């Protein structure tokens, strides 16, 4: 028995050492009398002490003394590390930690070495201590923190730059934008990051911008272009756009900086010789992107009219709370009021309204005005619990899709079951006293067109955009919601140009174009049909051409795009030919 026990203990000790090697950890065990029971050989990697110090039976105080004498002073606060440390006090502190039920800490053993200590006191009084080297992890953590600080500093610098600036990766997706660039489009950075220029600009502008980006990315040659843009608020922006390639190979990026020179171009600021040289760019200012959104502008004007503040500038310095469940109203009003110097935020329900006012009272914040959407459920409850605050009501029905429906009603076909023509009714001018109902599908096309442009588009917001653009150009037009209505209106009005959306209900744009071309065979006329597509895919373009269409444009449309198409196809009289 005496021969077997030491051999068995030796085997267990060897297995314990092997386990410590696998786990890359040192293990030290003390009994209830603070005498060393076991210390794995890995412990000598952490403490430069004589090997005899870690023999079974050694006292904890002697081990701590040897560690202190080796020059290691772990467990000391950073502000105390440069001061003299009393040996006995340090040992006593370590022993008190040793007697805790649990203890865990990451301690610094040297300039670049960090060790994770774990101590556990077992019910039988034994203490088990494990030590794991976490130096690499701490270095990575330190590098990560330094990188975060650099990123935060870079973002702060980028955000405060007065000039619009963006960074795109090698796939030409936006990876960084500043506030000045977002202001051009009147959107948040989250609406831009991760997307490409094709999601922000019309097809012509997007192609031009992408081509210059790709040239800079591939060649590394800087690019300079003088541009005239229209901001989202309708104001002009004259900018000198410069693009540069940065980064290491296989990880290049394109930086675009737009230097705003509007004040010089418009004469608001006098140019010196240096300023004049700044504006001398080959080719002069090109007409670039139009970021003006007529839909958003119409909504903004309607909202401000409803708000009916005597002077919007008078809200500066006041605290205003918007109560609406409509995100479009919230976005427009909060942005507009903040732009005039007020402190403004929004809540979306009566419950949020009450909670906000309670919190404001608790912190002593006075609310000067509540702007409430009367379409909000429980708006009467808010009035009753207004707490004596001034309340301004707005009562707009459906800012967004429903509002667009109302704005384009005059351009649409009405759909009423009581119509003498079934599901199709043609709007009649107010001067007409009566009209004759007949089957429109059997009517031959009119010989003289009374409408210049027919737009076939099922999306109500896009309908409004087309109407705004065409009205601004002084062009008479009609709107059709689907391909079947487009064919009907084409027969009635014989427009000079048809702008045909491809994807529509009832009858798509391809089938509508084919039906128009078939009808033209008996009349000897040919109306230019231009496809309006969401994406310029080759297969879509070929299908359009096969259906008899003459050209295509891609969404979103712009006034420049519509004007170019109109001049190309409708500025002259419709072509006649002999069948």
C-alpha positions as CSV (number, residue, x, y, z in Angstrom):
1,X,0.0,0.0,0.0
2,X,2.8,2.4,0.9
3,X,4.4,1.8,-2.5
4,X,1.2,2.3,-4.5
5,X,0.1,5.6,-2.8
6,X,3.1,7.7,-3.8
7,X,3.0,6.3,-7.3
8,X,-0.7,7.1,-7.6
9,X,-0.2,10.6,-6.2
10,X,2.7,11.1,-8.7
11,X,0.4,10.1,-11.6
12,X,-2.3,12.5,-10.4
13,X,0.3,15.3,-10.1
14,X,1.5,14.7,-13.6
15,X,-2.0,14.7,-15.0
16,X,-2.6,18.0,-13.2
17,X,0.5,19.5,-14.7
18,X,-0.5,18.4,-18.1
19,X,-3.9,19.9,-17.7
20,X,-2.3,23.2,-16.7
21,X,-0.1,23.1,-19.8
22,X,-3.1,22.6,-22.0
23,X,-5.0,25.4,-20.4
24,X,-2.0,27.7,-20.4
25,X,-2.7,28.4,-16.7
26,X,-0.7,28.3,-13.4
27,X,-2.5,26.7,-10.4
28,X,-1.4,27.3,-6.7
29,X,-3.2,25.5,-3.8
30,X,-2.9,26.4,-0.1
31,X,-4.4,24.5,2.8
32,X,-6.4,26.0,5.7
33,X,-3.1,26.9,7.5
34,X,-1.8,28.9,4.6
35,X,0.8,26.3,3.7
36,X,1.5,25.5,0.1
37,X,0.0,22.2,-1.1
38,X,0.6,22.3,-4.8
39,X,2.1,24.8,-7.3
40,X,2.2,23.9,-11.0
41,X,5.5,24.5,-12.8
42,X,3.8,27.2,-14.9
43,X,3.8,29.4,-11.7
44,X,7.6,30.1,-12.2
45,X,6.7,31.8,-15.5
46,X,4.8,34.5,-13.6
47,X,7.0,34.9,-10.5
48,X,10.8,35.0,-10.8
49,X,11.4,33.4,-7.5
50,X,13.7,30.4,-6.5
51,X,12.2,27.1,-7.3
52,X,12.5,26.0,-3.6
53,X,10.1,28.8,-2.7
54,X,7.2,27.0,-4.3
55,X,7.8,23.6,-2.7
56,X,4.9,22.0,-0.7
57,X,4.8,23.1,2.9
58,X,6.1,26.7,2.2
59,X,4.2,29.4,4.1
60,X,2.1,31.9,2.2
61,X,3.9,34.8,4.0
62,X,7.3,33.5,2.8
63,X,6.0,33.1,-0.8
64,X,4.6,36.6,-0.8
65,X,7.9,37.9,0.6
66,X,9.9,36.2,-2.1
67,X,7.6,37.6,-4.8
68,X,8.0,41.1,-3.3
69,X,11.8,40.7,-3.2
70,X,11.8,39.7,-6.9
71,X,10.6,43.2,-7.8
72,X,6.9,42.3,-8.5
73,X,4.4,44.7,-7.0
74,X,1.0,43.7,-8.3
75,X,-2.3,44.9,-6.7
76,X,-1.1,48.5,-6.3
77,X,-3.3,51.4,-7.5
78,X,-1.8,53.2,-10.6
79,X,-1.4,56.5,-8.7
80,X,0.7,54.6,-6.0
81,X,3.1,52.8,-8.4
82,X,5.8,55.4,-8.4
83,X,5.9,55.7,-4.6
84,X,7.8,53.5,-2.2
85,X,5.9,50.4,-1.0
86,X,6.3,49.0,2.5
87,X,7.1,45.3,2.3
88,X,5.1,44.2,5.3
89,X,2.1,46.3,4.4
90,X,2.1,44.8,0.9
91,X,2.4,41.2,2.2
92,X,-0.4,41.8,4.7
93,X,-2.7,43.2,2.0
94,X,-2.1,40.2,-0.2
95,X,-2.8,37.8,2.6
96,X,-6.1,39.6,3.4
97,X,-7.1,39.2,-0.3
98,X,-6.1,35.5,-0.1
99,X,-8.6,34.9,2.7
100,X,-11.6,36.3,0.7
101,X,-14.2,33.8,-0.4
102,X,-13.8,34.9,-4.0
103,X,-11.4,37.3,-5.7
104,X,-10.8,38.1,-9.3
105,X,-8.7,40.8,-10.9
106,X,-6.4,41.5,-13.8
107,X,-3.1,42.7,-12.4
108,X,-0.1,44.2,-14.1
109,X,3.1,42.2,-13.4
110,X,5.4,44.3,-15.6
111,X,5.5,47.0,-18.3
112,X,3.8,44.8,-20.9
113,X,2.6,41.9,-18.9
114,X,-0.9,41.4,-17.5
115,X,-2.2,38.4,-15.5
116,X,-5.7,37.4,-14.7
117,X,-5.9,36.2,-11.0
118,X,-8.8,34.0,-9.8
119,X,-9.0,33.0,-6.2
120,X,-11.5,30.7,-4.5
121,X,-11.8,29.6,-0.9
122,X,-13.3,26.1,-0.6
123,X,-15.6,25.0,2.3
124,X,-12.7,22.9,3.7
125,X,-10.5,26.0,4.0
126,X,-8.3,25.3,1.0
127,X,-7.5,28.2,-1.3
128,X,-7.2,27.6,-5.1
129,X,-5.5,30.3,-7.2
130,X,-5.3,30.3,-11.0
131,X,-3.1,32.7,-13.1
132,X,-3.6,33.2,-16.8
133,X,-1.5,35.5,-19.0
134,X,-3.8,37.9,-20.8
135,X,-1.1,40.3,-22.1
136,X,-2.1,39.8,-25.8
137,X,-5.7,40.4,-25.0
138,X,-4.9,43.6,-23.1
139,X,-2.7,44.8,-26.0
140,X,-5.5,44.2,-28.5
141,X,-7.9,45.9,-26.2
142,X,-5.6,48.9,-25.9
143,X,-5.2,49.0,-29.7
144,X,-9.0,48.7,-30.0
145,X,-9.5,51.6,-27.6
146,X,-6.9,53.7,-29.4
147,X,-8.6,52.9,-32.8
148,X,-11.9,54.0,-31.3
149,X,-10.5,57.2,-30.1
150,X,-8.9,57.9,-33.5
151,X,-12.2,57.1,-35.2
152,X,-14.2,59.3,-32.8
153,X,-11.7,62.2,-33.4
154,X,-11.8,61.6,-37.2
155,X,-15.6,61.6,-37.2
156,X,-15.7,64.8,-35.1
157,X,-13.3,66.5,-37.5
158,X,-15.3,65.3,-40.5
159,X,-18.6,66.4,-38.9
160,X,-17.4,69.9,-38.2
161,X,-16.0,70.6,-41.6
162,X,-18.0,73.3,-43.3
163,X,-17.4,71.7,-46.8
164,X,-19.5,68.6,-47.8
165,X,-17.2,65.5,-47.6
166,X,-17.8,61.8,-48.3
167,X,-15.7,58.7,-48.4
168,X,-16.6,55.6,-50.6
169,X,-15.1,52.2,-50.4
170,X,-13.7,50.2,-53.4
171,X,-17.3,49.1,-54.2
172,X,-18.2,52.9,-54.3
173,X,-20.6,52.5,-51.4
174,X,-20.7,55.4,-48.9
175,X,-18.8,54.6,-45.7
176,X,-18.5,58.1,-44.2
177,X,-20.4,61.3,-44.7
178,X,-20.5,64.6,-42.8
179,X,-23.3,66.9,-41.8
180,X,-22.6,69.4,-44.6
181,X,-23.1,66.6,-47.3
182,X,-26.3,65.3,-45.6
183,X,-27.7,68.9,-45.7
184,X,-27.5,68.9,-49.5
185,X,-30.0,66.0,-49.6
186,X,-31.8,66.9,-46.3
187,X,-31.4,63.4,-45.0
188,X,-29.6,61.7,-42.1
189,X,-26.3,59.9,-42.5
190,X,-28.1,56.6,-41.9
191,X,-30.0,57.1,-45.1
192,X,-26.8,57.4,-47.1
193,X,-24.2,55.0,-45.5
194,X,-24.0,51.7,-47.1
195,X,-25.7,52.9,-50.3
196,X,-24.4,54.0,-53.7
197,X,-24.9,57.2,-55.7
198,X,-27.6,55.4,-57.7
199,X,-29.8,55.5,-54.7
200,X,-29.4,59.2,-54.3
201,X,-29.2,60.7,-57.8
202,X,-30.9,60.5,-61.1
203,X,-29.5,58.1,-63.7
204,X,-27.6,60.7,-65.6
205,X,-25.9,62.3,-62.6
206,X,-25.3,58.9,-61.0
207,X,-23.5,57.6,-64.1
208,X,-21.3,60.7,-64.3
209,X,-20.4,60.6,-60.6
210,X,-19.7,56.9,-60.7
211,X,-17.5,57.2,-63.8
212,X,-15.3,59.8,-62.2
213,X,-15.1,57.8,-58.9
214,X,-14.0,54.7,-60.7
215,X,-11.4,56.6,-62.7
216,X,-9.9,58.0,-59.5
217,X,-10.1,54.5,-57.8
218,X,-8.3,52.8,-60.7
219,X,-5.7,55.3,-61.7
220,X,-5.1,57.2,-58.5
221,X,-5.2,60.5,-60.4
222,X,-7.1,63.3,-58.6
223,X,-10.2,64.6,-60.1
224,X,-11.6,68.2,-60.1
225,X,-15.0,69.4,-61.4
226,X,-16.9,72.6,-61.0
227,X,-20.6,71.8,-60.4
228,X,-23.9,73.6,-60.0
229,X,-26.3,71.6,-57.8
230,X,-29.7,72.3,-56.4
231,X,-30.1,71.5,-52.7
232,X,-33.1,69.8,-51.3
233,X,-34.4,73.1,-50.1
234,X,-34.3,74.5,-53.6
235,X,-31.3,76.8,-53.1
236,X,-28.3,76.8,-55.4
237,X,-24.9,75.3,-54.6
238,X,-21.9,76.1,-56.6
239,X,-19.0,73.8,-55.6
240,X,-15.5,72.8,-56.7
241,X,-15.6,69.0,-56.3
242,X,-12.3,67.3,-55.7
243,X,-11.7,63.5,-55.5
244,X,-8.7,61.7,-54.2
245,X,-7.7,58.0,-53.7
246,X,-6.5,57.0,-50.3
247,X,-5.6,53.7,-48.5
248,X,-3.4,50.7,-49.2
249,X,-3.7,48.5,-52.4
250,X,-6.7,46.2,-52.2
251,X,-8.3,48.5,-49.7
252,X,-8.5,51.8,-51.6
253,X,-11.2,54.4,-50.9
254,X,-12.3,57.6,-52.7
255,X,-12.5,60.8,-50.7
256,X,-14.7,63.6,-52.2
257,X,-14.6,67.1,-51.0
258,X,-17.0,69.8,-52.2
259,X,-15.7,73.3,-51.7
260,X,-18.7,75.7,-51.5
261,X,-18.0,78.8,-53.7
262,X,-21.6,79.9,-54.0
263,X,-21.0,83.2,-52.3
264,X,-18.2,84.0,-54.9
265,X,-20.3,82.9,-57.9
266,X,-23.4,84.9,-56.9
267,X,-21.3,88.0,-56.0
268,X,-22.2,87.9,-52.3
269,X,-18.4,88.0,-51.6
270,X,-15.8,89.8,-53.6
271,X,-13.2,87.6,-55.2
272,X,-9.5,88.3,-54.8
273,X,-6.9,87.1,-57.3
274,X,-6.7,83.9,-55.3
275,X,-10.5,83.5,-55.3
276,X,-10.6,84.1,-59.1
277,X,-8.0,81.4,-59.6
278,X,-10.2,79.1,-57.5
279,X,-13.1,79.4,-59.9
280,X,-11.0,79.0,-63.1
281,X,-11.9,75.4,-63.7
282,X,-11.7,74.0,-67.3
283,X,-15.2,73.9,-68.8
284,X,-16.8,76.1,-66.1
285,X,-19.6,74.9,-63.9
286,X,-21.6,72.0,-65.2
287,X,-25.2,71.5,-64.4
288,X,-25.2,68.7,-61.8
289,X,-27.7,67.0,-59.5
290,X,-31.0,68.6,-58.6
291,X,-31.8,67.4,-55.0
292,X,-35.0,69.5,-54.7
293,X,-37.9,67.2,-53.6
294,X,-41.2,68.8,-54.7
295,X,-43.2,66.4,-52.6
296,X,-41.4,67.1,-49.4
297,X,-41.5,70.9,-50.2
298,X,-45.2,70.8,-50.7
299,X,-45.7,68.9,-47.5
300,X,-43.5,71.3,-45.6
301,X,-45.4,74.4,-46.9
302,X,-48.8,72.8,-46.1
303,X,-47.6,71.9,-42.5
304,X,-46.2,75.4,-41.9
305,X,-49.4,77.0,-43.2
306,X,-51.4,74.8,-40.7
307,X,-49.0,75.6,-37.9
308,X,-49.9,79.3,-38.5
309,X,-47.2,80.8,-36.3
310,X,-47.0,84.5,-36.6
311,X,-43.3,84.4,-37.0
312,X,-41.4,81.2,-37.2
313,X,-38.2,83.0,-36.1
314,X,-40.0,83.8,-32.8
315,X,-39.7,80.2,-31.7
316,X,-35.9,80.6,-31.2
317,X,-34.9,79.6,-27.7
318,X,-38.3,78.0,-26.8
319,X,-39.1,74.4,-26.0
320,X,-41.7,72.9,-28.3
321,X,-43.2,69.4,-28.1
322,X,-44.6,67.7,-31.3
323,X,-47.4,65.1,-30.7
324,X,-48.0,63.0,-33.8
325,X,-47.9,59.4,-34.9
326,X,-47.0,60.3,-38.5
327,X,-43.3,60.1,-39.0
328,X,-43.4,62.4,-42.0
329,X,-45.0,65.2,-39.9
330,X,-42.5,64.5,-37.1
331,X,-39.5,64.6,-39.4
332,X,-40.5,67.9,-41.2
333,X,-41.7,69.8,-38.2
334,X,-38.9,68.9,-35.8
335,X,-36.3,69.7,-38.5
336,X,-38.0,73.0,-39.4
337,X,-38.4,74.2,-35.8
338,X,-34.9,73.2,-34.8
339,X,-33.6,75.1,-37.8
340,X,-35.1,78.2,-36.3
341,X,-33.3,77.8,-33.0
342,X,-35.9,76.1,-30.9
343,X,-35.4,73.0,-28.7
344,X,-37.9,70.5,-30.2
345,X,-38.7,66.8,-29.9
346,X,-41.6,64.6,-30.7
347,X,-43.8,61.9,-29.0
348,X,-46.1,59.6,-30.8
349,X,-49.0,58.8,-28.4
350,X,-51.0,60.2,-25.5
351,X,-49.1,57.9,-23.1
352,X,-45.7,59.1,-24.3
353,X,-47.1,62.7,-24.1
354,X,-48.0,62.3,-20.4
355,X,-44.8,60.5,-19.5
356,X,-42.7,63.2,-21.2
357,X,-44.5,66.1,-19.4
358,X,-44.1,64.2,-16.0
359,X,-40.4,63.8,-16.6
360,X,-40.1,67.4,-17.7
361,X,-41.8,68.6,-14.5
362,X,-39.5,66.4,-12.4
363,X,-36.4,68.1,-13.9
364,X,-37.9,71.6,-13.9
365,X,-38.1,72.0,-17.7
366,X,-40.9,74.3,-18.9
367,X,-42.6,73.4,-22.2
368,X,-43.6,76.6,-24.1
369,X,-45.8,75.0,-26.8
370,X,-47.4,71.7,-27.8
371,X,-48.1,71.1,-31.5
372,X,-50.7,68.3,-31.7
373,X,-51.8,66.3,-34.7
374,X,-55.6,66.2,-34.5
375,X,-55.5,62.9,-36.4
376,X,-53.8,61.3,-33.4
377,X,-56.0,58.8,-31.5
378,X,-56.9,60.2,-28.0
379,X,-56.0,63.7,-29.0
380,X,-59.0,64.8,-26.9
381,X,-57.4,63.2,-23.8
382,X,-54.2,65.2,-24.5
383,X,-56.3,68.4,-24.6
384,X,-57.9,67.5,-21.3
385,X,-54.6,66.7,-19.6
386,X,-52.8,69.7,-21.2
387,X,-51.7,71.0,-17.8
388,X,-52.4,74.5,-18.8
389,X,-49.8,74.5,-21.6
390,X,-50.4,76.3,-25.0
391,X,-51.6,73.8,-27.6
392,X,-51.4,74.5,-31.4
393,X,-53.4,72.0,-33.5
394,X,-52.7,70.7,-37.0
395,X,-55.2,68.7,-39.0
396,X,-53.7,67.5,-42.2
397,X,-55.1,64.3,-43.6
398,X,-52.3,61.8,-44.4
399,X,-49.1,63.7,-45.1
400,X,-47.5,61.2,-47.4
401,X,-49.4,58.9,-49.7
402,X,-52.9,60.2,-49.0
403,X,-51.8,63.8,-49.4
404,X,-50.3,63.0,-52.8
405,X,-53.6,61.4,-53.7
406,X,-55.4,64.7,-53.1
407,X,-52.9,66.8,-54.9
408,X,-53.0,64.8,-58.2
409,X,-56.8,64.2,-58.3
410,X,-57.2,66.8,-61.0
411,X,-54.9,64.7,-63.3
412,X,-56.5,61.3,-62.7
413,X,-59.4,59.3,-64.0
414,X,-62.2,59.0,-61.5
415,X,-63.4,55.6,-60.6
416,X,-67.0,55.5,-59.5
417,X,-69.5,52.6,-59.9
418,X,-72.3,55.0,-61.0
419,X,-70.4,56.2,-64.1
420,X,-72.3,55.8,-67.4
421,X,-69.1,54.4,-68.8
422,X,-68.8,51.7,-66.2
423,X,-65.4,51.8,-64.4
424,X,-64.0,54.5,-66.7
425,X,-65.0,58.2,-66.5
426,X,-63.3,61.0,-68.3
427,X,-63.1,64.3,-66.4
428,X,-65.2,66.9,-68.0
429,X,-64.2,70.6,-68.0
430,X,-66.4,72.8,-65.8
431,X,-67.6,74.7,-68.9
432,X,-69.2,71.6,-70.4
433,X,-72.9,71.3,-69.8
434,X,-73.1,67.7,-70.9
435,X,-71.2,64.9,-72.6
436,X,-72.1,61.8,-74.6
437,X,-71.3,58.4,-73.1
438,X,-69.9,55.8,-75.5
439,X,-67.6,52.8,-75.6
440,X,-64.2,54.3,-75.5
441,X,-62.4,51.1,-76.6
442,X,-64.2,51.3,-80.0
443,X,-63.4,55.0,-80.6
444,X,-60.7,55.7,-83.3
445,X,-57.8,57.9,-82.0
446,X,-58.4,61.6,-82.1
447,X,-56.9,63.3,-85.1
448,X,-55.7,66.4,-83.2
449,X,-54.1,66.0,-79.8
450,X,-55.2,68.4,-77.1
451,X,-52.6,67.1,-74.5
452,X,-48.9,67.3,-74.9
453,X,-47.7,64.5,-72.5
454,X,-49.5,61.5,-71.2
455,X,-47.9,59.9,-68.0
456,X,-48.7,56.3,-67.1
457,X,-47.7,55.9,-63.5
458,X,-49.3,54.0,-60.7
459,X,-47.3,55.4,-57.8
460,X,-49.1,58.4,-56.4
461,X,-45.9,60.2,-55.2
462,X,-44.3,59.8,-58.6
463,X,-47.5,61.1,-60.2
464,X,-47.2,64.2,-58.2
465,X,-43.5,64.6,-59.1
466,X,-44.3,64.3,-62.8
467,X,-47.2,66.8,-62.4
468,X,-45.0,69.3,-60.6
469,X,-42.3,69.1,-63.3
470,X,-44.6,69.3,-66.3
471,X,-46.6,72.1,-64.8
472,X,-43.4,74.0,-64.1
473,X,-42.5,73.6,-67.8
474,X,-45.9,74.8,-68.9
475,X,-46.7,71.5,-70.6
476,X,-50.3,70.2,-70.6
477,X,-50.6,66.6,-69.4
478,X,-52.8,63.8,-68.1
479,X,-52.1,61.0,-65.6
480,X,-53.0,57.3,-66.1
481,X,-52.8,54.9,-63.2
482,X,-52.3,51.7,-65.3
483,X,-51.7,50.6,-68.8
484,X,-55.4,50.2,-69.7
485,X,-56.2,53.8,-68.7
486,X,-53.1,54.9,-70.6
487,X,-54.4,53.4,-73.8
488,X,-57.8,55.0,-73.2
489,X,-56.4,58.4,-72.6
490,X,-54.1,58.0,-75.6
491,X,-57.1,57.3,-77.8
492,X,-58.9,60.4,-76.5
493,X,-56.2,63.0,-76.3
494,X,-53.5,61.8,-78.9
495,X,-50.6,63.3,-76.8
496,X,-47.3,64.2,-78.4
497,X,-45.4,62.0,-75.9
498,X,-46.1,59.1,-73.6
499,X,-44.1,58.5,-70.5
500,X,-44.8,54.8,-69.7
501,X,-44.0,53.2,-66.4
502,X,-43.2,49.5,-67.0
503,X,-44.6,47.9,-63.8
504,X,-48.3,48.8,-63.4
505,X,-51.5,46.9,-62.3
506,X,-54.3,45.9,-64.7
507,X,-52.1,46.2,-67.8
508,X,-48.3,46.7,-67.6
509,X,-46.4,49.3,-69.7
510,X,-45.1,46.7,-72.2
511,X,-48.6,45.5,-73.2
512,X,-49.9,49.1,-73.3
513,X,-47.2,50.2,-75.7
514,X,-47.9,47.2,-77.9
515,X,-51.6,48.0,-78.0
516,X,-50.9,51.6,-78.9
517,X,-48.6,50.6,-81.7
518,X,-51.2,48.2,-83.0
519,X,-53.9,50.9,-83.0
520,X,-51.5,53.3,-84.9
521,X,-51.4,51.0,-87.9
522,X,-54.8,52.1,-88.9
523,X,-54.2,55.9,-88.4
524,X,-50.8,56.5,-89.9
525,X,-49.5,58.2,-86.7
526,X,-46.7,57.3,-84.4
527,X,-46.6,58.7,-80.8
528,X,-43.1,58.6,-79.1
529,X,-43.3,56.3,-76.1
530,X,-40.5,56.5,-73.5
531,X,-40.2,53.8,-70.9
532,X,-39.8,54.9,-67.2
533,X,-38.0,52.2,-65.3
534,X,-36.7,51.7,-61.8
535,X,-33.5,50.1,-63.0
536,X,-31.7,50.2,-66.4
537,X,-31.4,46.5,-66.9
538,X,-30.5,45.3,-70.4
539,X,-33.3,42.8,-70.6
540,X,-35.9,45.4,-69.6
541,X,-34.5,47.8,-72.2
542,X,-34.7,45.1,-74.9
543,X,-38.3,44.3,-74.0
544,X,-39.2,48.0,-74.2
545,X,-37.7,48.3,-77.7
546,X,-39.4,45.1,-78.8
547,X,-42.7,46.5,-77.7
548,X,-42.2,49.5,-79.9
549,X,-40.9,52.1,-77.4
550,X,-38.5,54.7,-78.6
551,X,-36.3,55.4,-75.5
552,X,-36.1,55.0,-71.7
553,X,-35.4,57.0,-68.6
554,X,-34.8,55.7,-65.0
555,X,-36.2,56.8,-61.7
556,X,-36.0,59.1,-59.9
557,X,-36.8,61.6,-62.6
558,X,-35.6,65.2,-62.6
559,X,-36.8,68.4,-64.5
560,X,-33.7,68.2,-66.6
561,X,-34.4,64.7,-67.6
562,X,-38.0,65.4,-68.6
563,X,-37.1,68.5,-70.4
564,X,-34.4,66.7,-72.5
565,X,-36.9,63.9,-73.4
566,X,-39.6,66.4,-74.3
567,X,-37.3,68.4,-76.6
568,X,-36.1,65.3,-78.3
569,X,-39.5,63.8,-79.0
570,X,-42.3,66.3,-78.6
571,X,-41.0,69.7,-79.5
572,X,-42.1,69.2,-83.1
573,X,-45.4,68.0,-84.4
574,X,-46.2,64.3,-84.4
575,X,-44.9,62.5,-87.4
576,X,-47.3,61.3,-90.1
577,X,-46.5,58.5,-92.4
578,X,-48.3,56.5,-95.1
579,X,-49.3,53.1,-93.9
